[in-house]
Amino acid sequence: MDSQLFNLTGKVALVTGGSTGLGQGMALGLAAAGADIALVDHVTSIETQVMIEKLGRRAITMEADLMKMESIPMVVEKTIATFGRIDILVNNAGIIRRTPAIEFSEKDWDDVMTLNAKTVFFLSQAVAKDMMTRGYGKIINIASLLAFQGGIIVPSYSASKGAVAQITKALANEWASKGITINAIAPGYMATNNTKAIREDEQREKSILSRIPAGRWGLPSDLQGVAVFLASPASDYVNGHVLVVDGGWLAR
Ligand code: NAD
């Protein structure tokens, strides 16, 4: 097999929401495969940057609220000013709000839809303009099992992740011919801040765990190989796909 298939040496990846959780895990995976990483988060933390630098790769940390579309030009311009290009975009930043649908507020609808879906589209658009100058790029969107299932008391989250799956396909149709692949990862139940509340609810935790064929919650490291695959030449003919990484949950 061609040893370059999964090699990201010399590539530059922009990872949103990279200060913790799945974003941190994927950023470290891409760095271990050779990429330099631009991190953006609304939280001030250089933990991930330090971990990437320990791997011998370059990294920057940008602080920005990606709920605001005005943040997008700064993030793209600063990454290109630092590293000269963006080869890989990981649209990972996302939020969840839990309230029964009957009481769900307009704010909780708008906040989730804005960050999880609108920002994914407009950041992809901004980054694709740079990728198109070289005729090559990799966009990885983070969807969810709730792109396929309705979820419980998370209506805007399910709607937003359904949108992520459809944005992925819509952009793949338009940009495949420009050398850009756009795919999504749909993680299952992963142990991060996103699921802290349900993991602390003993009954809910038990019922979720008992349904996962792998017999454990997923970890940020479980997404590393998949992120490297979708960021590397190995996936050059994979486009518009939503890759489920769920320990078998959906197969059940
Ligand atoms: P997390 O809450 O630990 O991480 C979310 C990241 O996004 C954090 O770094 C956070 O600071 C950042 N973020 C939030 N709001 C932001 C904003 N306005 N601007 C910039 N950054 C912002 O949770 P996670 O599980 O690591 O989530 C990462 C992605 O994975 C999300 O899109 C989430 O929906 C998705 N996901 C998670 C699970 C799971 O079980 N944990 C399952 C499926 C999908």
Boltz pocket constraint, residues with backbone or C-beta under 6 A from the ligand:
constraints:
  - pocket:
      binder: B
      contacts: [[A, 16], [A, 17], [A, 18], [A, 19], [A, 20], [A, 21], [A, 22], [A, 23], [A, 40], [A, 41], [A, 42], [A, 43], [A, 64], [A, 65], [A, 66], [A, 67], [A, 91], [A, 92], [A, 93], [A, 94], [A, 95], [A, 115], [A, 142], [A, 143], [A, 144], [A, 145], [A, 186], [A, 187], [A, 188], [A, 189], [A, 190], [A, 191], [A, 192], [A, 193], [A, 194], [A, 195]]
      max_distance: 6.0
